[in-house]
């Protein structure tokens, strides 16, 4: 099986119906020898911040000589970045081989997994074969009925919970919190939450730790410094005010792992070395180009806060696209007033909101908006400005990178 054929096979399962509950996923994992029971899992759920928190935790473990696997969803820059081992993407050859082995098992059964169930089973199977010391697993959506929730875990990690995926998780933050809390087993580490959410998490956990507030926070476009508990002058290069809380959450997780008997040193150094794409990431300095995957009101509010901190009094142009099931009217209201010009784009994702519809929503708050027929046109147009902010659905980020490479980077990046 080739890499392209492996991707094709996975996508062929998109017609398979969702069976409520975890029975289908449990059946699939059983066919594969229950790899999800053989990996030491740190399970992460939450509305925003899962990837960044996972990156901080992974770096802390890797720098202490542990072998760390990760499974994220959705992908960011490439389909293969969903699966990593010690921060390295799975190779095309290894991915194809793994998919072929999983396919052979499924073909001899009556199991019909959804795409996400299949991807998750492939992840468990591969991570177990890699003999990871730790596997950091992100939920796809929710928690209680998420396909990842069949795994045994040493702890549950909860990032900030907010309104998102209301069609599936509930219309109130409390209903959504109950779904996210469904991954909790015993030990839980959580970000700061709204009071009602905190209580739900407390009710579902035997042992829960909430992140405290950081102090002496300082921001530049190169790094953020802060103090947390007994840690002084911590530096992180994953930018954004909210990343301070994400780093603090990772500190609490690493300390809890130490309590479980594992040796962890140099936490501050590992946080500084952690990297994560598309989270208020500066990808070019002249012109200044920042990419952020914010795509729901909670994430957009955090992005606006970053704009006010890092780009105050600067003329900024936006390139943005979202999925049609997101609250794009609220997103437009929050962000649009900060832009001198806005270019709306549409990704190839079947759930993408059209560039025209998005521009129409934005025009209520900023008349200087233009819908674009192509992402390349938006990139070329935006380069007339000195400060460019790209945000929205991660589904178009890979194409954005290709366009910037074609227009300004050529064969090298700045």
Buried (B, 14 or more C-beta within 10 A) or exposed (E): BEBEEBBEBBEEBEEBEEBEEBEBBBBBBBBBEBBBBBBBBBBBBBBBBBBBBBBBBBBBBBBBEBBBBBBBBBBBBEBBBBBBBBEEBBEBEBBBBBBBBBBEBBEEEEBBBBBBBBBBBBBBBBBBBBEBBBBBBBBBBBBBBBBBBBBEBBBBBBBBBBBBBEEEBBEEBBEBBBBBBBBBBEBBBBBBBBEEBBEBBEEBBEEBBBBEEBEEBEBEBEEBBBEBEEBEEBBBBBBBBBBBBBBBBBBBBBBBBBEEEBEBEEBBEBBBBBEBBBBBBBBBEEBBBBBBBBBBBBBBBBBBEBBEBBBEEBEBBBBBBBBBEBBBBBBBBBBBEBBEBBBBBBBEBEEBBBBEBBBBBBBEBBEEBBBBEEBBBBBBBBBEBEBBBBBBBBBBBBBBBBBBEEEBBEEEEE
